């Protein structure tokens, strides 16, 4: 794990407090559950392992982190940047909410959508009418990655490449999808990934990607992979989309995959500050559409041409007028249904720079092939 620089906490919390001032907030109450931990990690750098956690960030006082696991307090202090860490006394402990309310009558709440009825009641009791949904505040702040966050994502790009190399080395007839996914996961976890959001499909004339199943791979199958490791939290996920043929690829398969590679390369030439996000999607659609697949560039065949991960959500769609800014990160993927051969996966993650984009994968986009060596 890449340690955060000394200035990162002040920069991040300082930016949040400036936004709080603009919103007129006296405090920020951040809530996360174990299965949706991006927000608490963003404000504290704490990787949540218990059922839930809160952070109280006052406008003019030191923040406090509340965690569920007493045995995790040392790690919370060592990994994170909030010095005061308290233990929640069960799921009925309202002390974080009470503390947020004590700083004033207007509190920004992050995580309202995952709170339960009892927690809503505690908000009404301790904060009353001064409840503001502050997710947009944190969401906006997280869209631009700091230099340290970009380093985390560069590390993740190397992990994704490592996972794909493990897939190439293991791929052969007779393995099940989940066994190949395990090879990918094992290689990345051993190298420092905290987790991996994995989509993987194997077969002929595939119509989509899905979570790995017990389907057995055969000679002539296409392997579709979206490899998405992350370190810290899902905010720093890096995705690599690639297609592998078990055995030699046909000329038709190479030709059709070449359309996706062209769409990726030409769209990445547009990625730079000031460009509307929709221009990236429109470029991919125009190239794939000109090859005769315009119908398949839209629902129900395609949903979007890319997106980011975690906080600061945006999609690469042909109607998104948002503007790219330096420090934004996203996966650009012209994944595509080609009726003659099925669905194909192609794409990678980039960071928007001052003059263009930085690609996080070192592996060339192409249709990869493996020699046939059955179990």
VOPAGU-2260 file (C-alpha; in pm, 1 decimal, decimal comma):
REM VOPAGU-2260
SITE   aa  ch    i         X         Y         Z
SITE  UNK   A    0       0,0       0,0       0,0
SITE  UNK   A    1     129,6     345,4     -91,8
SITE  UNK   A    2     129,6     562,1     225,2
SITE  UNK   A    3     -52,6     891,8     202,4
SITE  UNK   A    4     162,2    1207,4     198,3
SITE  UNK   A    5     164,9    1433,9     500,5
SITE  UNK   A    6     -41,5    1703,9     332,1
SITE  UNK   A    7    -321,0    1471,5     207,3
SITE  UNK   A    8    -546,3    1488,8     518,7
SITE  UNK   A    9    -533,8    1869,2     540,4
SITE  UNK   A   10    -592,5    1902,9     169,1
SITE  UNK   A   11    -889,1    1665,7     167,5
SITE  UNK   A   12   -1055,9    1774,9     490,9
SITE  UNK   A   13    -979,1    2137,9     412,4
SITE  UNK   A   14   -1157,8    2105,7      78,4
SITE  UNK   A   15   -1458,1    1946,2     246,5
SITE  UNK   A   16   -1471,8    2221,3     508,6
SITE  UNK   A   17   -1462,0    2493,2     244,2
SITE  UNK   A   18   -1757,6    2324,4      75,1
SITE  UNK   A   19   -1932,6    2292,2     412,9
SITE  UNK   A   20   -1892,3    2666,2     458,9
SITE  UNK   A   21   -2050,1    2730,7     121,6
SITE  UNK   A   22   -2340,3    2504,5     218,6
SITE  UNK   A   23   -2370,4    2676,8     557,2
SITE  UNK   A   24   -2311,1    2348,5     742,6
SITE  UNK   A   25   -2193,2    2332,1    1103,9
SITE  UNK   A   26   -2086,7    1967,8    1073,7
SITE  UNK   A   27   -2062,1    1677,3     834,6
SITE  UNK   A   28   -2182,1    1332,1     944,3
SITE  UNK   A   29   -2052,9    1055,4     716,5
SITE  UNK   A   30   -2204,3     707,4     746,4
SITE  UNK   A   31   -2097,2     387,3     569,7
SITE  UNK   A   32   -2187,1      21,2     589,6
SITE  UNK   A   33   -1938,3    -257,6     526,8
SITE  UNK   A   34   -2080,3    -327,4     181,3
SITE  UNK   A   35   -2070,2      39,1      78,2
SITE  UNK   A   36   -1763,9     190,6     238,8
SITE  UNK   A   37   -1640,8     445,9     -16,9
SITE  UNK   A   38   -1755,4     753,2     175,6
SITE  UNK   A   39   -1598,0     668,2     511,3
SITE  UNK   A   40   -1275,2     571,2     337,0
SITE  UNK   A   41   -1265,7     897,2     142,5
SITE  UNK   A   42   -1292,5    1117,4     451,0
SITE  UNK   A   43   -1076,4     909,1     688,1
SITE  UNK   A   44    -866,2     657,2     488,8
SITE  UNK   A   45   -1011,7     387,0     714,5
SITE  UNK   A   46   -1088,9      52,4     547,2
SITE  UNK   A   47   -1409,6     -55,6     713,5
SITE  UNK   A   48   -1426,3    -419,0     830,9
SITE  UNK   A   49   -1710,2    -399,3    1083,3
SITE  UNK   A   50   -2081,3    -359,0    1004,7
SITE  UNK   A   51   -2077,0      22,3    1000,4
SITE  UNK   A   52   -1881,4     336,6    1080,3
SITE  UNK   A   53   -1938,9     711,5    1120,7
SITE  UNK   A   54   -1716,5    1013,8    1088,3
SITE  UNK   A   55   -1811,5    1349,9    1238,3
SITE  UNK   A   56   -1631,7    1642,1    1076,3
SITE  UNK   A   57   -1710,5    1974,9    1245,7
SITE  UNK   A   58   -1654,6    2298,6    1063,0
SITE  UNK   A   59   -1422,7    2435,7    1332,2
SITE  UNK   A   60   -1310,6    2138,5    1545,2
SITE  UNK   A   61   -1120,0    1812,5    1510,4
SITE  UNK   A   62   -1298,1    1518,7    1343,3
SITE  UNK   A   63   -1395,7    1198,2    1522,8
SITE  UNK   A   64   -1417,0     849,2    1372,5
SITE  UNK   A   65   -1660,4     592,7    1518,2
SITE  UNK   A   66   -1596,8     225,9    1430,7
SITE  UNK   A   67   -1767,2    -101,3    1521,8
SITE  UNK   A   68   -1470,9    -324,3    1606,4
SITE  UNK   A   69   -1278,1    -256,2    1928,8
SITE  UNK   A   70    -992,1    -471,9    1806,9
SITE  UNK   A   71    -947,7    -250,7    1500,4
SITE  UNK   A   72    -879,0      76,6    1678,3
SITE  UNK   A   73    -500,3      65,2    1634,5
SITE  UNK   A   74    -527,2       2,5    1261,9
SITE  UNK   A   75    -783,5     280,6    1228,3
SITE  UNK   A   76    -538,8     525,1    1387,1
SITE  UNK   A   77    -232,4     399,0    1200,3
SITE  UNK   A   78    -387,0     373,3     853,4
SITE  UNK   A   79    -621,7     667,7     876,2
SITE  UNK   A   80    -571,2    1035,7     947,0
SITE  UNK   A   81    -841,0    1095,8    1209,6
SITE  UNK   A   82    -666,0    1090,6    1546,1
SITE  UNK   A   83    -969,6    1046,9    1770,1
SITE  UNK   A   84   -1128,8     705,0    1720,7
SITE  UNK   A   85   -1422,6     586,4    1933,3
SITE  UNK   A   86   -1597,9     250,9    1950,1
SITE  UNK   A   87   -1968,2     220,5    1872,6
SITE  UNK   A   88   -2162,3      43,1    2146,8
SITE  UNK   A   89   -2374,4    -170,2    1917,7
SITE  UNK   A   90   -2604,3     -74,5    1631,2
SITE  UNK   A   91   -2826,7     133,8    1861,2
SITE  UNK   A   92   -2548,1     377,2    1950,8
SITE  UNK   A   93   -2659,0     727,3    1850,0
SITE  UNK   A   94   -2352,6     907,5    1986,3
SITE  UNK   A   95   -2213,4    1005,8    1641,4
SITE  UNK   A   96   -2546,2    1160,7    1544,3
SITE  UNK   A   97   -2574,8    1334,4    1880,9
SITE  UNK   A   98   -2219,6    1469,9    1844,5
SITE  UNK   A   99   -2291,8    1606,9    1496,4
SITE  UNK   A  100   -2602,3    1781,1    1625,0
SITE  UNK   A  101   -2409,5    1936,8    1913,8
SITE  UNK   A  102   -2205,5    2150,4    1673,2
SITE  UNK   A  103   -2505,9    2338,9    1537,8
SITE  UNK   A  104   -2848,5    2309,7    1386,5
SITE  UNK   A  105   -2748,8    2242,2    1026,6
SITE  UNK   A  106   -2565,3    1915,9     960,0
SITE  UNK   A  107   -2472,8    1763,1     627,2
SITE  UNK   A  108   -2544,2    1389,6     619,3
SITE  UNK   A  109   -2363,5    1148,3     386,1
SITE  UNK   A  110   -2515,0     799,7     370,2
SITE  UNK   A  111   -2882,8     885,4     421,8
SITE  UNK   A  112   -2981,5     631,4     158,0
SITE  UNK   A  113   -2837,0     338,1     358,2
SITE  UNK   A  114   -2956,0     441,8     705,8
SITE  UNK   A  115   -3233,7     249,7     876,3
SITE  UNK   A  116   -3554,0     380,3    1035,5
SITE  UNK   A  117   -3400,0     396,7    1383,6
SITE  UNK   A  118   -3111,7     607,2    1256,6
SITE  UNK   A  119   -3353,5     841,2    1080,6
SITE  UNK   A  120   -3532,6     881,5    1411,4
SITE  UNK   A  121   -3203,6     969,8    1580,3
SITE  UNK   A  122   -3138,2    1232,9    1313,9
SITE  UNK   A  123   -3476,1    1390,4    1380,0
SITE  UNK   A  124   -3413,7    1384,2    1755,8
SITE  UNK   A  125   -3062,2    1530,5    1760,7
SITE  UNK   A  126   -3055,4    1744,0    1444,5
SITE  UNK   A  127   -3419,8    1809,5    1366,9
SITE  UNK   A  128   -3498,1    2024,5    1066,5
SITE  UNK   A  129   -3136,2    2104,1     990,7
SITE  UNK   A  130   -3066,4    1782,8     797,4
SITE  UNK   A  131   -2900,9    1834,3     458,8
SITE  UNK   A  132   -2815,6    1554,9     217,1
SITE  UNK   A  133   -2443,2    1621,9     173,2
SITE  UNK   A  134   -2358,3    1335,0     -61,2
SITE  UNK   A  135   -2328,3    1582,4    -354,7
SITE  UNK   A  136   -2066,1    1772,0    -152,7
SITE  UNK   A  137   -1841,5    1467,9    -105,9
SITE  UNK   A  138   -1926,6    1337,0    -452,0
SITE  UNK   A  139   -1805,4    1658,9    -617,2
SITE  UNK   A  140   -1486,9    1673,5    -408,0
SITE  UNK   A  141   -1391,5    1315,2    -497,8
SITE  UNK   A  142   -1424,3    1356,5    -874,2
SITE  UNK   A  143   -1078,6    1508,8    -907,4
SITE  UNK   A  144    -808,3    1269,5    -790,4
SITE  UNK   A  145    -521,1    1409,3    -586,6
SITE  UNK   A  146    -162,2    1322,8    -687,4
SITE  UNK   A  147    -160,5    1051,3    -417,7
SITE  UNK   A  148    -490,2     905,7    -540,2
SITE  UNK   A  149    -347,9     895,2    -891,4
SITE  UNK   A  150     -51,6     697,0    -759,3
SITE  UNK   A  151    -293,2     448,4    -603,4
SITE  UNK   A  152    -464,5     411,6    -939,9
SITE  UNK   A  153    -135,5     365,9   -1124,6
SITE  UNK   A  154     -59,3      84,2    -882,8
SITE  UNK   A  155    -404,5     -58,0    -957,3
SITE  UNK   A  156    -331,7     -41,8   -1329,0
SITE  UNK   A  157     -27,3    -259,9   -1274,9
SITE  UNK   A  158    -238,1    -502,6   -1073,1
SITE  UNK   A  159    -495,3    -529,6   -1353,0
SITE  UNK   A  160    -220,0    -605,6   -1603,9
SITE  UNK   A  161     -83,9    -869,5   -1366,9
SITE  UNK   A  162    -427,5   -1028,4   -1336,7
SITE  UNK   A  163    -469,7   -1042,8   -1712,9
SITE  UNK   A  164    -127,7   -1202,2   -1756,6
SITE  UNK   A  165    -233,4   -1465,6   -1502,3
SITE  UNK   A  166    -546,5   -1532,8   -1708,4
SITE  UNK   A  167    -338,3   -1573,9   -2025,5
SITE  UNK   A  168     -98,6   -1812,8   -1852,2
SITE  UNK   A  169    -379,2   -2029,1   -1711,5
SITE  UNK   A  170    -631,5   -2025,6   -1997,5
SITE  UNK   A  171    -687,8   -2367,4   -2156,9
SITE  UNK   A  172    -981,3   -2597,1   -2229,9
SITE  UNK   A  173   -1131,8   -2772,4   -1928,8
SITE  UNK   A  174   -1108,1   -2494,3   -1671,1
SITE  UNK   A  175   -1426,2   -2343,7   -1535,3
SITE  UNK   A  176   -1491,2   -1970,8   -1544,0
SITE  UNK   A  177   -1457,5   -1933,6   -1168,4
SITE  UNK   A  178   -1124,1   -2119,3   -1174,4
SITE  UNK   A  179    -981,9   -1870,7   -1422,9
SITE  UNK   A  180   -1125,7   -1584,6   -1217,1
SITE  UNK   A  181    -951,1   -1733,0    -912,3
SITE  UNK   A  182    -617,4   -1725,3   -1097,2
SITE  UNK   A  183    -675,9   -1357,7   -1173,6
SITE  UNK   A  184    -775,5   -1277,9    -815,7
SITE  UNK   A  185    -491,5   -1471,8    -657,3
SITE  UNK   A  186    -223,9   -1294,9    -862,4
SITE  UNK   A  187    -357,7    -948,9    -780,3
SITE  UNK   A  188    -432,0   -1008,2    -413,4
SITE  UNK   A  189     -80,8   -1145,4    -363,6
SITE  UNK   A  190      55,5    -825,3    -518,7
SITE  UNK   A  191    -143,1    -587,5    -297,0
SITE  UNK   A  192    -503,2    -558,6    -420,6
SITE  UNK   A  193    -766,6    -526,1    -149,5
SITE  UNK   A  194   -1039,2    -670,9    -371,3
SITE  UNK   A  195   -1145,7    -722,4    -731,4
SITE  UNK   A  196   -1481,4    -666,7    -897,3
SITE  UNK   A  197   -1471,3    -942,2   -1158,6
SITE  UNK   A  198   -1685,2   -1005,1   -1466,2
SITE  UNK   A  199   -1590,7   -1308,3   -1671,2
SITE  UNK   A  200   -1762,5   -1504,1   -1949,1
SITE  UNK   A  201   -1642,3   -1792,2   -2163,7
SITE  UNK   A  202   -1804,3   -1943,5   -2470,8
SITE  UNK   A  203   -1902,5   -1888,9   -2832,2
SITE  UNK   A  204   -2146,6   -1624,8   -2957,9
SITE  UNK   A  205   -2170,8   -1470,6   -2611,1
SITE  UNK   A  206   -2431,0   -1201,3   -2553,1
SITE  UNK   A  207   -2287,7   -1039,2   -2238,9
SITE  UNK   A  208   -2041,3   -1054,6   -1951,6
SITE  UNK   A  209   -2146,5   -1177,7   -1608,8
SITE  UNK   A  210   -2002,7   -1291,2   -1277,0
SITE  UNK   A  211   -1786,7   -1605,4   -1312,0
SITE  UNK   A  212   -1990,0   -1927,4   -1326,0
SITE  UNK   A  213   -1912,7   -2299,5   -1340,8
SITE  UNK   A  214   -1920,3   -2302,8   -1721,2
SITE  UNK   A  215   -1634,0   -2518,6   -1857,4
SITE  UNK   A  216   -1411,4   -2355,9   -2119,6
SITE  UNK   A  217   -1363,3   -2527,5   -2454,9
SITE  UNK   A  218   -1126,1   -2493,8   -2748,1
SITE  UNK   A  219   -1243,6   -2210,1   -2970,3
SITE  UNK   A  220   -1409,1   -2018,9   -2684,2
SITE  UNK   A  221   -1375,6   -1646,6   -2638,8
SITE  UNK   A  222   -1290,5   -1536,9   -2284,2
SITE  UNK   A  223   -1432,1   -1198,4   -2190,9
SITE  UNK   A  224   -1289,2   -1031,6   -1881,8
SITE  UNK   A  225   -1349,5    -708,1   -1694,9
SITE  UNK   A  226   -1071,5    -712,7   -1435,9
SITE  UNK   A  227   -1124,8    -444,9   -1171,7
SITE  UNK   A  228    -882,4    -445,2    -877,3
SITE  UNK   A  229    -879,0    -171,6    -617,6
SITE  UNK   A  230    -669,6     -64,3    -321,7
SITE  UNK   A  231    -822,3     111,3     -24,0
SITE  UNK   A  232   -1176,0     136,7    -157,4
SITE  UNK   A  233   -1380,8     119,2    -475,5
SITE  UNK   A  234   -1299,1     487,3    -531,8
SITE  UNK   A  235    -964,3     370,5    -670,2
SITE  UNK   A  236   -1079,9      79,3    -884,6
SITE  UNK   A  237    -898,7      34,6   -1216,8
SITE  UNK   A  238   -1063,5    -169,8   -1489,1
SITE  UNK   A  239    -907,5    -358,8   -1778,0
SITE  UNK   A  240   -1136,7    -510,7   -2043,2
SITE  UNK   A  241    -982,7    -769,1   -2272,1
SITE  UNK   A  242   -1083,4   -1065,3   -2491,8
SITE  UNK   A  243    -886,3   -1388,8   -2529,5
SITE  UNK   A  244    -937,6   -1667,0   -2785,5
SITE  UNK   A  245    -853,2   -2022,9   -2675,7
SITE  UNK   A  246    -672,6   -2137,3   -2986,0
SITE  UNK   A  247    -612,7   -1934,8   -3299,8
SITE  UNK   A  248    -852,7   -1651,5   -3378,3
SITE  UNK   A  249   -1025,2   -1645,4   -3716,1
SITE  UNK   A  250    -970,9   -1364,4   -3964,0
SITE  UNK   A  251   -1329,9   -1252,6   -3904,3
SITE  UNK   A  252   -1272,5   -1231,2   -3527,0
SITE  UNK   A  253    -952,3   -1032,3   -3574,5
SITE  UNK   A  254   -1122,7    -797,6   -3818,4
SITE  UNK   A  255   -1421,0    -730,8   -3592,1
SITE  UNK   A  256   -1206,8    -685,6   -3283,4
SITE  UNK   A  257    -999,1    -436,7   -3480,1
SITE  UNK   A  258   -1308,2    -213,5   -3502,5
SITE  UNK   A  259   -1321,3    -195,2   -3121,8
SITE  UNK   A  260    -949,6    -118,9   -3099,3
SITE  UNK   A  261    -990,5     163,5   -3349,6
SITE  UNK   A  262   -1285,8     300,5   -3150,8
SITE  UNK   A  263   -1080,5     290,6   -2831,5
SITE  UNK   A  264    -772,1     454,9   -2981,7
SITE  UNK   A  265    -958,6     730,0   -3164,7
SITE  UNK   A  266   -1179,5     812,8   -2866,2
SITE  UNK   A  267    -877,9     834,6   -2634,3
SITE  UNK   A  268    -730,6    1098,5   -2865,5
SITE  UNK   A  269   -1022,8    1321,4   -2761,1
SITE  UNK   A  270    -969,3    1281,5   -2387,4
SITE  UNK   A  271    -841,0    1612,2   -2251,3
SITE  UNK   A  272    -963,0    1896,9   -2029,5
SITE  UNK   A  273   -1255,4    2096,9   -2166,3
SITE  UNK   A  274   -1401,6    1816,7   -2380,2
SITE  UNK   A  275   -1761,1    1714,2   -2317,6
SITE  UNK   A  276   -1790,0    1357,4   -2193,9
SITE  UNK   A  277   -2045,8    1279,4   -2461,8
SITE  UNK   A  278   -1785,8    1344,7   -2733,6
SITE  UNK   A  279   -1592,5    1038,2   -2620,3
SITE  UNK   A  280   -1901,0     816,8   -2645,0
SITE  UNK   A  281   -2008,5     968,3   -2977,1
SITE  UNK   A  282   -1666,6     897,9   -3129,5
SITE  UNK   A  283   -1684,9     529,3   -3032,2
SITE  UNK   A  284   -2039,6     499,8   -3160,2
SITE  UNK   A  285   -1953,4     669,6   -3489,9
SITE  UNK   A  286   -1666,5     429,6   -3565,0
SITE  UNK   A  287   -1857,9     116,8   -3465,6
SITE  UNK   A  288   -2172,0     244,9   -3636,0
SITE  UNK   A  289   -1985,2     314,1   -3960,6
SITE  UNK   A  290   -1877,0     -51,5   -3961,7
SITE  UNK   A  291   -2244,2    -149,8   -3980,9
SITE  UNK   A  292   -2334,0    -184,7   -3612,8
SITE  UNK   A  293   -2509,0     143,8   -3532,2
SITE  UNK   A  294   -2815,0     -44,0   -3404,9
SITE  UNK   A  295   -2595,8    -228,5   -3155,1
SITE  UNK   A  296   -2446,0      89,1   -3007,7
SITE  UNK   A  297   -2759,5     158,1   -2802,6
SITE  UNK   A  298   -2983,1     -18,7   -2546,9
SITE  UNK   A  299   -3063,0    -299,9   -2510,1
SITE  UNK   A  300   -2723,5    -396,9   -2656,3
SITE  UNK   A  301   -2506,6    -124,7   -2497,2
SITE  UNK   A  302   -2565,3      90,7   -2189,8
SITE  UNK   A  303   -2262,9     323,4   -2180,9
SITE  UNK   A  304   -1913,4     357,7   -2322,9
SITE  UNK   A  305   -1745,1     388,1   -1985,9
SITE  UNK   A  306   -1771,6     528,7   -1636,8
SITE  UNK   A  307   -1579,4     595,2   -1320,1
SITE  UNK   A  308   -1590,2     398,0    -995,8
SITE  UNK   A  309   -1701,0     478,4    -643,7
SITE  UNK   A  310   -1778,4     839,8    -561,5
SITE  UNK   A  311   -1813,0    1113,4    -820,5
SITE  UNK   A  312   -2026,2     899,5   -1050,3
SITE  UNK   A  313   -2050,3     974,2   -1420,7
SITE  UNK   A  314   -2115,9     771,0   -1734,2
SITE  UNK   A  315   -1974,9     800,2   -2085,5
SITE  UNK   A  316   -2302,3     833,4   -2270,1
SITE  UNK   A  317   -2388,5    1024,9   -2584,5
SITE  UNK   A  318   -2599,8    1277,6   -2389,9
SITE  UNK   A  319   -2361,7    1362,7   -2103,4
SITE  UNK   A  320   -2268,4    1731,7   -2134,8
SITE  UNK   A  321   -2032,8    1731,9   -1833,9
SITE  UNK   A  322   -1682,2    1859,1   -1902,9
SITE  UNK   A  323   -1360,8    1663,5   -1847,7
SITE  UNK   A  324   -1116,3    1818,7   -1600,0
SITE  UNK   A  325    -758,9    1730,4   -1505,2
SITE  UNK   A  326    -752,3    1457,6   -1241,6
SITE  UNK   A  327   -1073,7    1284,4   -1344,6
SITE  UNK   A  328   -1039,2     908,6   -1395,1
SITE  UNK   A  329   -1256,9     668,9   -1594,1
SITE  UNK   A  330   -1264,1     342,4   -1780,9
SITE  UNK   A  331   -1320,5     386,7   -2154,7
SITE  UNK   A  332   -1462,1      66,7   -2301,1
SITE  UNK   A  333   -1605,0      17,0   -2649,3
SITE  UNK   A  334   -1730,8    -327,0   -2543,1
SITE  UNK   A  335   -1960,9    -432,7   -2820,4
SITE  UNK   A  336   -2209,6    -688,0   -2945,2
SITE  UNK   A  337   -2106,6    -805,5   -3293,8
SITE  UNK   A  338   -2384,7   -1034,1   -3423,6
SITE  UNK   A  339   -2151,2   -1247,9   -3637,2
SITE  UNK   A  340   -1932,1   -1353,2   -3341,0
SITE  UNK   A  341   -2100,9   -1227,7   -3022,2
SITE  UNK   A  342   -2003,5    -987,4   -2748,3
SITE  UNK   A  343   -1642,8    -858,7   -2723,6
SITE  UNK   A  344   -1460,3    -682,5   -2439,9
SITE  UNK   A  345   -1213,0    -400,4   -2502,7
SITE  UNK   A  346   -1120,8    -107,7   -2279,7
SITE  UNK   A  347    -898,2      38,9   -2011,1
SITE  UNK   A  348    -873,4     307,9   -1745,6
SITE  UNK   A  349    -728,0     653,3   -1803,9
SITE  UNK   A  350    -660,0     962,9   -1595,6
SITE  UNK   A  351    -726,3    1303,2   -1753,2
SITE  UNK   A  352    -406,2    1510,2   -1752,4
SITE  UNK   A  353    -346,6    1879,5   -1826,4
SITE  UNK   A  354    -294,2    1801,6   -2194,7
SITE  UNK   A  355    -458,6    1466,1   -2264,4
SITE  UNK   A  356    -480,8    1133,2   -2087,0
SITE  UNK   A  357    -260,4     882,7   -1906,9
SITE  UNK   A  358    -330,0     516,2   -1977,2
SITE  UNK   A  359    -297,3     291,1   -1673,2
SITE  UNK   A  360    -248,4     -35,4   -1863,2
SITE  UNK   A  361      77,7    -123,2   -2033,1
SITE  UNK   A  362     -81,5    -408,3   -2230,2
SITE  UNK   A  363    -175,4    -333,2   -2592,2
SITE  UNK   A  364    -543,2    -358,9   -2682,2
SITE  UNK   A  365    -574,3    -651,0   -2921,8
SITE  UNK   A  366    -747,0    -986,5   -2955,5
SITE  UNK   A  367    -522,0   -1216,2   -2753,2
SITE  UNK   A  368    -478,4   -1582,8   -2843,8
SITE  UNK   A  369    -357,6   -1884,9   -2645,7
SITE  UNK   A  370    -222,2   -2218,2   -2755,6
SITE  UNK   A  371    -451,3   -2512,5   -2687,3
SITE  UNK   A  372    -329,3   -2732,3   -2401,8
SITE  UNK   A  373    -616,4   -2924,3   -2245,5
SITE  UNK   A  374    -622,1   -3042,5   -1884,1
